[in-house]
Structure formats: structure tokens, C-alpha cells
């Protein structure tokens, strides 16, 4: 009986290892537990790629998988509760050739996560409700990031998002954390953009209690300041299900 129960997990792990062996690998990569937080403030880097180098800081395994598989909301990722825990955090610095596209970096991260966490997972279809991030009817109001821009600056605070280099997929992920709703990128906009967004938080949004100062809601601000729109949709979507993962990654 024990062997029968164990067999599916073993087969899933072997299948994952066979798949990961076919994926490209980083030239060099460091994935390790994050150091203890100093005080109440934790600076999180959900994934930045510049000249072939991927950096992530203070991220959960869920955050890592969302970046690796281009998942923009938590509803498309299922698995053990601990993979979302902010008490179990990791730092990543991984390098590839400078001209490596982001899509290739994601595949490399899939392989890295599979190797280090002994990850086994599968995909399945589930019907989900979500918000679609789309280009507004009056057109886009933000500009593409300059290649000669200074080092990337990200400020993701309650009521304000300021960054000089962000993809629409990453913006969708950040917005979903404040709204606590799945948000999918439906803009079809490639590349990186400069974003300066300010809104008045409402009760229930992630962060401190909101104050009513008469400012715009996040929906209105996204439309008026960015030229984007958030619309509700519902349809069957692919969900990544984590069958197995180790809490302590293998050493570099």
C-alpha cells in the first residue's frame, strides 16, 4: 500500500526532471534563503532582468513560479500553503548572455526552480474570474522605458506605484496584490514602460487603513493616468498545480 501511494509522486518527480533537462540553463545562478528581515520593512524584488541578469529578492516560491511561468495572479497557481508564505523567502541572482530575451530567462528559471526545489508540477484547466488589463479606448498614456535610464527604481506602495522600468505582465502582478483580485495582462504591449500611478486606497485593499481624501480609485487612476483599463472577465484558464517541492532548496 505504501509503495502504491508513493509511486505517483515518484513518477511526477521523474517526469519533471526529464522536462527540466530539456530547458536552457543559466551560465551561473545563486538561489538561497533570504537573510532575516531588519525591522518591519521588507524590500521585495519580484523579478528584474537587465542585460541577461535576473534578480529576485525576498520572494516566495509562489513569486518565483509566477515569474518563471508568466503567471500574473495567484489563482493560476495551486499547491501547498507554504509556497506563498512570506516567512519562507528566497533571493536569486542568475546570469545568462546579455542578449538573452526575457522569454528565455523564464525557461531558465523554470529549470533552476525544478533543480533546486526538486519541483514536480502539472497543468490543468479551471474556470476563473479575473480582471483584464487592457489598453484604454483613448489610447496609451505612458512611455516606453529608455535604454539609457539610470538603475531601475521601483516603489510599490499603498496608493502609489512608481517605476522607471516595468513590463505590463509585472504591472498586472503588482496591481493584483493591491486589489486582491487576479489580473491578467491583455495589453499585447511588449517591452518595458515608465509608470507613475497614484490613487486613493479603498477598504479591503492590501496595506494600511484607507483614508478618503477625494482622490481617484485605482480603476479610475489606471485609466486616466496610464491610458489602461481594468475589465472583469471569466473563462477557463490554465492553472499550474505544484505536486511536490522542498522548502529548503539544494545548495548552489
Buried (B, 14 or more C-beta within 10 A) or exposed (E): EEEEEEEEEEEBBEBBBEBBEEBEBBEEBEBBEBEEEEEEEEEBBBBBBEEBBBBBBBBBBBBBBBBBBBBBBBBBBBBBEEBBEEEBBBBBBBBBEEEBEBEBBBBBBBBBBBBBBBBBBEEEEEEBEBBBBBBBEEEBEBEEBEEEEEEBEBEBEBBEBBBBBBBBBBBBBBBBBBBEBBBBBBBEBEEBBBBEBBBBBEEEBEEEEBEEEEEBEBBEBBBBBBBBBBEEBEEEBEBBBBBBBEEEBEEE
